[in-house]
Amino acid sequence: MSQTLKSVREFYDEAPPTDISELFATWMDLVDGLKDKVADRFELKRDPSTLPLESFGGENGGPTGRIRGYVGPEIDWMIHSHMENAKVGFANIHLTIWLGPQVKVPHFGLALGAFPQAWIFVDSVPRTNLLVDTDSYDRYYGPLNAEWEQVQQENDFLKPFVSRSGFVRASLSPMAHAYTATIDERTTELVTKLAHDHLDRWLGWVDAAEKVPAEEQAALAAADLATRRNVAERDPANEMGDRFFGKELTEQLVRSLWGGDRELPRPHEA
């Protein structure tokens, strides 16, 4: 399984225009269904700061998008979003869920895209240093190693997607799935299974988690926010936003991903 060090920009610029509308529709349905499952479990409220981002882009035939941010008693910040110009081979769909500090369960990360190759990212964002917090490693990550190996070994249509950014690589857990893939039924079947297994397992983690002592919650919330902001602001793919939407709108979009303009209180502040 050979890996690639190409950036999103390089993939997109080097490929001919490719209509990925069918893939985009399939993956939108998948992520919308996952979001509905989350909404069945958690109390969620749309943060007003993201209402202006219900529809953006489209200038000069470029991509359009939508970003919806949610908060709740157990959820610090959840993003359900997409950007796409599927007719020419670009799509990006996100469902990221950052928990409040009442539990120390890893955060939920899922992103699907195409440029125009299929792109897959599934991960559980660590809340602590796993080299120190071996209890979290043993509980949440170690049991996934066999599945991680199996996905790598049994799917020769996948290519590991390795960022050239050392910071991005440092942000991943050891069980992260990050691949490019061919656009066909094999990819759709694998992505569907990975996504549903990932969410169902994560919901089980949340339900089984012990409460974090009240005196430790503020520090955990601060670390979560710093992680979320740094990951959003240091993403090399932000250069695609600058190209498609301009610097000012891209900065607003990035702030929405980490909650920089949020209006509703965080769970530990409510």
N, C-alpha and C positions, 0 to 999 in steps of 0.2 A: 504494500500500500504506500505509494509515493506521496510525499507531502508537497505543498506549494507554499511559496513565500510571496506570491503576488498580492498586491493590495486590491481593494475593491475597485479603485479607480483604474488600475491596470487591466483587470478582468473586463470591466465595462468598456474601456476605450479600445481594447484589442479585438473585441468580438463584433461581428456584424449585427445590425438590428435584428432582433429575434422576438417574435410574438410569444409571450409567456402567459397570455391571458388565462388559459385553462389552469395552469399551475397556480397562478395568483388566486383565482376563484376557489380552488380546492383548499389552499392553505388558509385563506380568509375564513372559510367555513369551519375548518379545524380549530383555529384560534378563537373564533367567536364562540364555538361550543365549549372550549376550555374556560373562557371567561364566564360563560353562563354557569358552569359548574362551580366556579369560585364564588359567584354572586349568590348561589344557593347556600353556600356554607358561611359566608361572612356578611356582616352589615357593611354596606359600601355607600359612600356619598360622593358625587362628582364635585371636585374642587373647582370653584368658579374661575380660577386662573387659567384653566384649560378650555373654557367655553369659546374664547376667540379662535382656538385652534381646531374647532370642529371641522373646518374646511380651509385649506390653505394651498398655495401654489397654483400651478396651471398656466403661469405666464409663458407666452411664446411657445406653447405646446409642451412645456416641461411637466415634470411630475406633479401630482396632487397628493394631498395627505390629510390625515386626521389624527389628533392626539387627544386622548381622554385620560385624565388623571383622577384617581379615586383615593379616598381615605376612609378609615373606619376605626372603631374601638380596638381592633386587633391589627389593623393594617396602617402602616406609616405612609406608604406611597405605592400605588399601583398604576402602571401605565399599560393601556390597551391602545395600540396605535398601528398605523400603516402609512407608507409612502409608496407611490407606484407610478410608473409609466410603462405598464405591462406590454403595450403594443411594440415598444422598442427594446424590451428586455431588462427592465429594472423594477424590483419590488423589494420591500422591507416591511416585515410585520413583527410586532413585539407584544409579548405579554410578560411583564416583569412585576414581581410582587415583593415588596420590602415590608417585612413584619415590624410591628412595634416591639419595644424592649421588654415586654411582659414574658416573652419566651426567647430562647437562644437558638431556635431552629434556623438552619440556613435559609437565606432568601431564595426565591424562585426566579429562575431566568430562562426565558425561551425567546429565540428570535429565528425567524425563517425569512429567506430572501432569495433573490436571483439577480444575476448581473452578467449575462443571462444564465450561467450555470446555477443550479440549485445550491443554496447555502443554508447550513443547518447549525444552530447553536443551542445546546441544552446544558444547563449547569445549575448547581446548588451553590449559591454565593456564600462563602464562609463568613461567620461572624467573629471568629477568633483565629489566633495563630495555631494552626493544627499541629505544628511541631511541639507546641507547649500543651495545648488542650487536646490531649490524646483521647479523652473521653468523647469529645465531639467527633474526632476522626473515627473512632471505633464504632460509634453509634450511627453516623450518617454517611460516611464515605467508604470505609473499609468493606462493608457488605456489598458495595456496588462494583468492586474491582472485577469480579468475574464477568458481570454483564458488560463492562467497558471493554474487556479483552475480547469477548465474544463478538461484539459489534465490529471491532477492528479486524478480527480474523475472518469473519464470515461474509463480509460485504465488500467485494473487490471493486465495486463501482464507486466507492467512497474514496476521497483523498483528504487527509488531514489538512485543515486550514490553520496555518501557523502565522500569527501576526509577526511582522518585523518589529513591532513595538514591544520592547521589554516590559514596559508597564502593563500593557494589555496581557501579556503572557503571565505576569505576576498576579493578575487579578483572577485568573482561572483556578478552579479547584482541580485536584488531581483526577477527578472523574468527569471532567468536562468533555462533552461531545461537540467538536467543531470541525465541520467538513464542508467541502464542495462535493457535488454529485451530479450525475447525469439526470436529466429530466425524463423520468419514466415511472412506470408503476412500481418498480422495486423501491425507488426512493420514496414515493408517496406512502407505501405500506410501512416502510421502516420509520419514517418521520411520524406517522400516525401512532404507531406503537410506542415509540420513545416518548412522545409528548404526553399521551394518556398515562403511561406508566409513571412518568416523572411527576405529573400532577397528583395522581392518586396516592403515590407514595408520600409526597410532600404534605398532602392534607392529613394523612395518617400520622406523620411526624408532629404536625401542629396539635392534633387532638390528644396525642400521648405525652406532650411536653410538660415538664414541670415549670412552675412559675419562677421567674427570676426575682430574687429578693429586691424589694423596693429601693433599697439604698444603692443597688448596682445598676438600676435602669437608666439613669441619666447618662452615665458613661457609655453604656452600650448604645444608646440612641445617638450620642455624639459621634461615636465611631462609625455607626451605620450611615449617618448623613455624610461624613467625610468620604467614606468609601463610594457612596452613590454619586456624589458630586465629582470626585476625581475621575471615576470611570467614565462618566458622561462627558466631562470637559476634555479628557485626554484621548478620546476615541479618534484614531486616525481617519475614520470614515466621515468625520465631520467636514472634511474637505469636499465631499460630494454635496453636502448641504450648502456650503458656500457657493458652489457652482450652480446648483439648481435654484436656490431660493435667495441668494444674497447673504451678506454677512449679518445684517441686522436681524432678519427673520431667523437665520440659523442659530444665532445666539439665544433668541427667544425659545426656539425648539429645544435646544440643549438644556436651558434652564427648566423647561417643563419636564424633562426626563428625570431631573433630580429634585424637583420641587422648589426651585429657587424663587418662584413667584407665588407660592401657595398662599391661600387665604385661610383655610381651615386649620385648626390646631393639630399638632402631632399627638398621638395617643397618650404619651406620658405627660403631656401638658394639659390635656383636656380635663 
